[in-house]
């Protein structure tokens, strides 16, 4: 079943993308929740027209995302966490902590756009991927240190 996404859905696609999904997922979740519409020819034409009209706005959004990626640059964050004797973290490092650390540097990134590349369980250096736009992704290095 083909559907047109009305919002960005992590792992599936971005707004206005046409994606193939299993019929049950489309009929029982995506369409009732308002996340997608059926990809009929009339809906495809309507979305194409909307994209054409909003292309200048989309270009501005992409440029803003590239500006944020440039501002992040090669910066490295330092996240403080409570640590045991073996170097293992009590609790977890979350995307909210990464977002707050970036905000302290003057860069505003929504925590939902941040995803870890691996598990953060010990003191050390790690990476996160920041999905600023469907064409703009930025890797950010951070280190976890003991409080």
Helices and strands as residue ranges (DSSP letters): E 2-5, E 18-20, H 23-25, I 26-30, E 36-38, H 41-53, H 55-72, E 76-81, H 95-104, G 111-113, E 114-116, E 124-133, E 136-146
